[in-house]
């Protein structure tokens, strides 16, 4: 019964706020804070899903940016969990096909998020330039998933280098964001789905790196994030055992 109620609520919520959000964004299309406003609304659904978010931000990450945030990419529940922690003046980078998802896709586009053609590998440099230009022109931060795809419980996948080249081209710092395991965490028929831990790590000063060193920076950052995610998972596991 609980699962049915939740699914019905989610369906109504996405349609209703997708329509309202589109109207709101039509009145101020592509405003740099549209995504933040609607992310907070979509993020409120985590309470309905029975997930408690615990967010820790490194003191050297003042709000405002601009930054390139890089985060591990797990599954579709991130529409709500990532939304709940998205900083102000931040947009995400998504594939163009998102635009065609009824209600949500139109809201995603009008909110000012950056849509790219991931299937066209030959346009990778153009995509980096497009995103870096948006950061500088609109004075925004960008949230990216360097794995390039959802992991679905396979751990932190190898990074692609696009996010690092984007930060280098825009000359903005990189903020790694680590999220504890979300795979199979949310069960719709379970009232309490536990804690999800999120940590914003110390910013990486891109000015300290040359273009030739970005590939190594990508590998080093992957190692740091993998270690931190394992640490967060241990804390969540210990917390869950303590609540039994």
N, C-alpha and C positions, 0 to 999 in steps of 0.2 A: 504493500500500500504506500509506504513512504517513497519508494522508488517511482511509482506512478505519479504521485503528487509532485515530486521534484521535476520529472521530465515534462509534465504539463506546464509547470511554472516556467521552466527554461524556455519552452516553445513560445509561450505567451510573452515572456520577457524580451526575447530576441526580436520578435516581430514588432511589439509595441515600441520598444526603445529604439529599434532600428528606424522605424518611421519617424518618431519624434526627433531622433538625432539627425536624420537627414534634413528635416525642416529647419532645425537649429543651425546646422552647418551651411545650408543654402543661404541663410541670412548673413553668415560671415564665413564664406567658403575658404578652406585652406589656412585658416587662422592658426598660428603656431601653438596655441593652447587648446585647440579643439580636441585633440587626441587625449590630452590630460583630463579634460572635463568628462569625456565619455568613458575613458578608462576607469575613472573613479566610480562611475555608475555601474559599469560592467563588473568591476572588482568587488562590488558589494555582494555579488552572488556567492562569493566564497563562504559567507556565513550560512547561506541556505544549503550549500554543499557540505557543511559540517567541518570545514577546514579552518584552522587558526593559523594566521600568518605571523611569523616573528621576523622582523626586519632589522638588520644591523647595518649602519652606514659608517664607513671609515671617516674620521674627523677631517681628513684632507679632501673630502668630496663635498664642497659647499654647493647648495642648490643653485640652479641657474645655468651652469655650464658655459659654453657648449662643450659637450663631450661626445665620444663614441662609446656607448655602453655595449659590452659584449657579454652574452649570457648563454648558458647551456640550454638546449632546445629539447624538450622531452615529449610532450603530447598535446592534444587539442584542448585540454583543460587550461592551458596557458592563456587562452582568450580571457579567462577570468582571473587566474592567479597572477600572471604578469601584469595584467591591467591594474590590479590592486596596488602595485608598487611602482608604477611608472612615474618618473619625476616630472615636474612641470616643464613646459617648453621642449618636450621630447616627442618625436615621432618614431614610428617603426618602419622597417624596410620589408616589404612583402612582395610576393609574386603577383604579376598582373592578373592572373586568373581569379584572385580574390575579389576583384571588382564585380564579378558576375554571380556571387553568392547573394541571393535575394535579401534585401534589407541590410544585412551586416556588411556586404561588400560595398554598397553605395555609401554607407556611413563611413566605412574605412577610408574610402577614396576622398570624400568630401572633407573628412577631418584633417586632411593634409598629410597623410602617410605617403611614403614614397613607394611607387609600384615599379618593379623591374621585370625584365624578361629573362628569367633564369634558364630557359631552354636554349637561348641563343648564346652559346659559349663565346662566340666571336665578338660579342658586345660587352665583354667583361670590363674592359678599360673604360668604355663609355658609361657603364653603370657606376663605376667608381667615381668618375668625373661628375656625373649627375648628382650623386649623393653628396660629394664634397662641396659642390657648388651650392646645394640646398642648405648645407650647414652654415656656410659663410653668408649667403644672400639673405636667409631667413633668420639667422642667429638662433639656430635650434640645436638641440642634441639629437642624436640618432641612436636607436636601440637596434642592435644587430645580433644575429645568431651565427657565429662563425663556423659552426658545424655544417650549416647549409641544409640540414634536414633534421627531422625529429629522431631521437634516439630510441624511443620505445623500450626502455629498460636495458639497452646495450652499453650503458655507461657513456662517458664523454667521448664522442667520436672525434676523429682527426679534424683539425681546423683547416678551412680554406683561408687564403690570405687577404681576401677582399676588404674585410673590416680594418685591417692594419694599414693597407694602402689608402683606404678612405681617410683614416685619421691622419696619416702622413700628408696626404694631398691637401687636406683642410687645415693641417697644423693645429689639431686639437688633441687633448690628452685622452687616453683610453681608460675606461673604468670597467674592470672585470666584475661581473655579478654572478654569484654562485647560488644555485637553488638546490635544496636537498631533494631526494628522490620523490618523484611524482608518479612514477609508473605503477599502475594498479593500486594507487593509494586511495582514490575516491571510489567508494562503493555506494551506489545510489540508495540501497536499502539499509545502509548503516548510518545512524544519526551522527555519531562522532567519528570523523575521519582523521582526527589527529592534528599534528602540528607540521607546518611546512616552514623550514628555516631558509631565510634569504640573507645573503651578506654581500654588501658593496665593498670591494677591496680597495686598497690604496691605488690612486691613479698612476698610470704609466705616463711619464713625461715624454711625449713623442719627439720633442726637440733633441733628446739625447741619442736618437737613432738615425742612421742613414737609410736611404732606400734599400741598399744592398743588405742591410741587417734585419729587415722586416720579417723574412722567413724564419730566422732564428728566434726573433722576438715572439712570433706566433707559436713556435714549439715550446719556448720557455713559459709563456703565458698559459698554454695548455697544461703543462705540468703543474703549475701553481694552482690553477683552477681545479684540476683533477684531485689534488691533495686536499684542497679546502672542501670540495663536495663530499669526499670520503669522511672528512671530519664532521661535517654537518650531519651526514647520515648516521654517524655513530651517536651524536648527541640526540637525534630524534629517536633512534632505537632505544637508547637508555631511558629517555623520557617516557616512551611507550611502555617499557617494561615496568617503570616505576608507577604507572597508572593502572596496572593490572590488579 
